[in-house]
Amino acid sequence: MILKRKVKLVDQVHLALEEKVHAGDTVLDATVGNGKDTIKLADLVGDKGRVYGFDIQNLAIEQTRLILEKNNLLHRVKLFRSCHSIFDFHLSESIRGNLKAVVFNLGFLPGSDKDIITQKKSTLKALNLSYQWLMQCGVLSILCYRGHHGGNEETDAIREMIENEKWSSREFEGVKSKNSPLLFIVVKH
Ligand SMILES: C[S@@+](CC[C@H](N)C(=O)[O-])C[C@H]1O[C@@H](n2cnc3c(N)ncnc32)[C@H](O)[C@@H]1O
């Protein structure tokens, strides 16, 4: 079922996170970008929680590190300049099955090189891994953009995977147009 909301999809993501993520939780931001989701997560997990953030671009990691530092939140976050499809290589095995939330905000880094974008193959691998590492009732948020090259294909492949894997998911659509963004909120049962 596709739900149409007046709230912006990025705000919808944060609403879903507010519902699920609490002080002391461990969470993963799979696409750090400008750090808006990382900050939101760092705020929610509190001093006893932990946020792991991944991005392939140094610019994204360093900008986010600065914003976190300014907001006195850096001690809650560990950032990695690496592809999210190998996050298991970087994280301790003890985190497997203990993530409360994993956030994907796909596409390119706003204000930067639009050719550096998420790719269907690594995105699907990272999503599968994320689902495995989530705890029961944990949430996987996937915000997809379809306006850029490969965006539609990536989104279709994600929907197909959600259906094939029989993940419990709600789908939200942005403004109504062929290339409007789509948000999948998956809850692990
Ligand atoms: C739309 S932006 C993310 C926005 C971010 N969540 C925020 O709140 O500002 C997408 C980000 O994904 C990153 N990215 C692309 N491919 C990636 C990959 N394979 N692994 C990790 N990050 C990737 C890009 O460098 C870019 O910064």
The ligand as an SDF file (V2000), in Angstrom:
LIG
                    3D

 27 29  0  0  0  0  0  0  0  0999 V2000
   21.4390   11.7840   -0.2500 C   0  0  0  0  0  0  0  0  0  0  0  0
   23.0170   11.7190    0.4900 S   0  0  0  0  0  0  0  0  0  0  0  0
   22.6760   11.3460    2.1820 C   0  0  0  0  0  0  0  0  0  0  0  0
   22.0430   12.4710    2.9490 C   0  0  0  0  0  0  0  0  0  0  0  0
   22.2280   12.3480    4.4450 C   0  0  0  0  0  0  0  0  0  0  0  0
   21.5640   11.1960    5.0000 N   0  0  0  0  0  0  0  0  0  0  0  0
   21.8330   13.5950    5.2010 C   0  0  0  0  0  0  0  0  0  0  0  0
   21.0280   13.5280    6.1370 O   0  0  0  0  0  0  0  0  0  0  0  0
   22.3700   14.6500    4.8700 O   0  0  0  0  0  0  0  0  0  0  0  0
   23.6720   10.1830   -0.1090 C   0  0  0  0  0  0  0  0  0  0  0  0
   25.0610    9.8910    0.4090 C   0  0  0  0  0  0  0  0  0  0  0  0
   25.3470    8.5140    0.1250 O   0  0  0  0  0  0  0  0  0  0  0  0
   26.7330    8.4120   -0.0680 C   0  0  0  0  0  0  0  0  0  0  0  0
   27.0510    7.1330   -0.7110 N   0  0  0  0  0  0  0  0  0  0  0  0
   26.9750    6.8000   -2.0190 C   0  0  0  0  0  0  0  0  0  0  0  0
   27.3230    5.5170   -2.2040 N   0  0  0  0  0  0  0  0  0  0  0  0
   27.6360    5.0220   -0.9780 C   0  0  0  0  0  0  0  0  0  0  0  0
   28.0850    3.7590   -0.5110 C   0  0  0  0  0  0  0  0  0  0  0  0
   28.2760    2.7350   -1.3650 N   0  0  0  0  0  0  0  0  0  0  0  0
   28.3280    3.6020    0.8140 N   0  0  0  0  0  0  0  0  0  0  0  0
   28.1350    4.6270    1.6880 C   0  0  0  0  0  0  0  0  0  0  0  0
   27.7110    5.8630    1.2930 N   0  0  0  0  0  0  0  0  0  0  0  0
   27.4620    6.0490   -0.0140 C   0  0  0  0  0  0  0  0  0  0  0  0
   27.0700    9.6280   -0.9060 C   0  0  0  0  0  0  0  0  0  0  0  0
   28.4450    9.9320   -0.8260 O   0  0  0  0  0  0  0  0  0  0  0  0
   26.1680   10.6890   -0.2540 C   0  0  0  0  0  0  0  0  0  0  0  0
   26.8670   11.4280    0.7040 O   0  0  0  0  0  0  0  0  0  0  0  0
  1  2  1  0
  2  3  1  0
  2 10  1  0
  3  4  1  0
  4  5  1  0
  5  6  1  0
  5  7  1  0
  7  8  2  0
  7  9  1  0
 10 11  1  0
 11 12  1  0
 11 26  1  0
 12 13  1  0
 13 14  1  0
 13 24  1  0
 14 15  1  0
 14 23  1  0
 15 16  2  0
 16 17  1  0
 17 18  1  0
 17 23  2  0
 18 19  1  0
 18 20  2  0
 20 21  1  0
 21 22  2  0
 22 23  1  0
 24 25  1  0
 24 26  1  0
 26 27  1  0
M  CHG  2   2   1   9  -1
M  END
$$$$
